[in-house]
Amino acid sequence: MSVFVLLLGFPGVGKLTIAKELGSLISAKIVDNHWFNNPILRLLDEEGSAPLPKGIWEYTGRVRQAVLDAIIVFSGPSANFIFTHAGVEGDERSARTYQQFFEAAGQRAAVFVPVRLLCAEEELARRVSSPARRDHLKTTDVETSRSRSQKAVVLDIPHQHALTLDVTFMSPLESAAAIRDHVVACGA
């Protein structure tokens, strides 16, 4: 049986860090959202200070779909995958992205497990400010992080295997272990 775990959360919550821990626990390949974004974003403003052009996310969506199509066609039937996505409730693009993962899991007959990762505002601001994030074209803007925490909600689409996990005081390994246990309980 194959599993698709989708880690949803705001920038800085630790999606990739937790994915790396979880990947070793469930023997899964990690496909970070920056795999889709960075080939396109690296073509733009090197400083990351200019506003993103309208329509840019359409191109990252195409890259994402190409990767998902390749997984559907070429990966072994028992291969497990962990994806990351910074989905926001009420955002049409976030919902479309979620749907891409959901449909790909269905085409592979994989167990789909969406996991919402939550984190308290102050801790999220601390995490997002790490200078190492900039090297991977990840946001380090603390004020945007605080504003997002106050005004937005992590994407929450009902699903029978959904898990919401507050990782504010959990280590990445503790978070990954909790997700692994949930994945096992889902029959994967």
matplotlib code that plots the C-alpha trace (Angstrom):
import matplotlib.pyplot as plt

x = [0.0, 1.2, 0.7, 0.7, 1.2, 0.5, 2.0, 0.1, 1.3, 2.4, 6.0, 8.4, 6.2, 8.7, 7.1, 10.4, 12.2, 9.3, 9.1, 12.7, 12.2, 8.9, 10.5, 12.9, 10.1, 7.8, 10.3, 9.0, 10.3, 10.0, 8.8, 9.0, 6.9, 10.1, 10.9, 7.9, 8.4, 12.1, 12.7, 10.4, 11.2, 15.0, 14.3, 13.0, 14.5, 17.6, 17.1, 13.5, 12.4, 10.3, 6.6, 6.0, 4.4, 0.7, 0.2, 3.6, 1.9, 0.3, 3.8, 4.7, 1.4, 2.4, 5.7, 3.9, 1.5, 4.4, 6.1, 2.8, 2.3, 5.8, 5.1, 1.8, 3.5, 6.9, 7.0, 6.6, 3.2, 4.3, 6.3, 5.4, 5.6, 5.5, 4.6, 4.6, 2.2, 1.7, -2.1, -4.3, -8.0, -10.2, -7.5, -8.6, -5.0, -4.4, -7.5, -6.5, -3.0, -4.6, -6.8, -3.8, -2.3, -5.6, -6.3, -2.7, -3.1, -6.4, -4.8, -2.1, -4.7, -2.6, -3.9, -4.1, -3.3, -3.5, -1.8, -2.3, 0.7, -0.1, 2.3, 1.9, 2.5, 5.7, 7.3, 6.4, 8.0, 11.1, 11.4, 10.7, 13.4, 16.2, 18.7, 19.2, 15.7, 16.8, 19.3, 16.3, 14.2, 12.0, 10.5, 12.2, 9.8, 8.7, 6.1, 4.4, 4.5, 2.9, 0.2, -0.5, -0.9, -3.3, -5.4, -5.3, -5.9, -4.0, -6.0, -8.6, -10.4, -12.3, -10.9, -11.4, -7.6, -7.0, -4.8, -4.3, -1.1, 0.1, 3.9, 4.7, 6.3, 7.1, 10.5, 10.5, 11.0, 8.1, 5.9, 7.0, 6.3, 2.8, 2.2, 3.6, 1.3, -1.7, -0.6, -0.5, -4.0, -5.3, -4.4, -1.3]
y = [0.0, 3.5, 6.7, 10.3, 12.6, 16.2, 18.5, 21.8, 24.9, 28.4, 29.3, 28.5, 25.9, 23.2, 21.3, 20.3, 19.6, 17.4, 15.8, 14.7, 13.0, 11.4, 10.2, 8.0, 6.7, 5.6, 5.2, 7.9, 10.3, 14.0, 16.4, 19.9, 22.7, 24.6, 22.0, 23.4, 27.1, 27.6, 26.7, 29.6, 32.0, 31.8, 33.4, 36.5, 39.1, 37.7, 39.8, 38.7, 42.3, 43.0, 42.0, 38.7, 39.1, 38.4, 34.9, 33.5, 30.7, 29.4, 28.3, 26.7, 24.8, 23.4, 22.3, 20.6, 18.8, 17.6, 16.1, 14.5, 13.0, 11.5, 10.0, 8.5, 7.0, 6.0, 5.4, 1.9, 0.9, 0.8, 4.1, 6.5, 10.3, 13.3, 16.7, 20.1, 23.0, 26.4, 26.3, 29.1, 28.7, 30.6, 30.9, 29.4, 28.7, 26.8, 24.7, 23.9, 22.8, 20.6, 19.1, 18.3, 16.2, 14.6, 13.5, 12.2, 10.0, 8.7, 7.9, 5.9, 4.3, 5.7, 6.5, 10.2, 11.8, 15.6, 17.0, 20.6, 21.8, 24.7, 26.9, 29.8, 33.2, 34.1, 30.7, 30.9, 34.3, 33.0, 30.1, 32.1, 34.6, 32.0, 33.3, 29.8, 30.0, 32.7, 30.3, 28.2, 31.2, 30.8, 33.8, 35.3, 38.3, 38.3, 40.9, 39.0, 35.9, 37.7, 39.2, 35.8, 34.2, 36.9, 37.1, 33.7, 30.0, 27.0, 25.2, 22.9, 20.7, 17.9, 14.5, 11.2, 10.8, 14.5, 15.3, 18.7, 18.9, 21.8, 21.7, 24.8, 22.8, 19.6, 18.6, 17.6, 14.0, 14.1, 15.6, 13.0, 10.2, 11.5, 11.7, 8.2, 6.8, 8.6, 7.2, 3.7, 4.2, 5.2, 1.8, 2.7]
z = [0.0, -0.9, 1.2, 0.2, 3.3, 2.7, 5.3, 5.3, 7.3, 7.2, 6.3, 9.2, 10.8, 10.0, 7.1, 5.5, 8.8, 9.9, 6.5, 6.7, 10.1, 8.9, 5.7, 7.6, 9.8, 7.0, 4.2, 2.0, -0.6, 0.2, -2.4, -0.9, -2.2, -3.1, -5.7, -7.6, -6.7, -6.9, -10.6, -11.4, -8.6, -9.3, -12.7, -10.9, -8.6, -6.9, -3.8, -3.4, -2.7, -5.8, -5.8, -7.5, -11.0, -11.4, -12.7, -11.5, -9.4, -12.6, -13.7, -10.4, -10.6, -13.9, -12.5, -9.6, -12.0, -14.1, -10.9, -9.8, -13.3, -13.3, -9.8, -11.1, -14.2, -13.0, -9.2, -7.8, -6.5, -2.9, -2.9, -0.2, -0.6, 1.7, 0.2, 1.7, 1.0, 2.6, 2.1, 3.4, 4.1, 1.7, -1.0, -4.3, -5.4, -2.1, -2.7, -6.3, -5.1, -2.4, -5.1, -7.3, -4.5, -3.6, -7.3, -7.7, -4.6, -6.0, -9.4, -7.5, -5.2, -2.3, 1.2, 1.3, 4.7, 5.0, 8.1, 9.3, 11.2, 13.5, 15.6, 18.0, 16.5, 18.5, 17.9, 14.2, 14.0, 15.6, 13.2, 10.1, 10.9, 10.5, 7.9, 6.5, 5.0, 2.6, 0.9, -0.2, -1.3, 1.8, 3.4, 6.5, 6.9, 10.6, 10.1, 7.3, 9.5, 12.4, 10.1, 8.5, 12.0, 13.0, 9.9, 8.2, 8.9, 7.6, 4.9, 6.5, 3.9, 5.6, 4.9, 6.7, 7.3, 8.3, 11.3, 12.9, 15.0, 17.1, 16.8, 18.9, 21.6, 19.8, 18.3, 14.6, 15.7, 18.1, 15.4, 12.9, 15.3, 15.9, 12.2, 11.6, 14.3, 12.6, 9.2, 10.6, 12.2, 8.8, 7.4, 5.5]

ax = plt.figure().add_subplot(projection="3d")
ax.plot(x, y, z, "-o")
ax.set_aspect("equal")
plt.show()
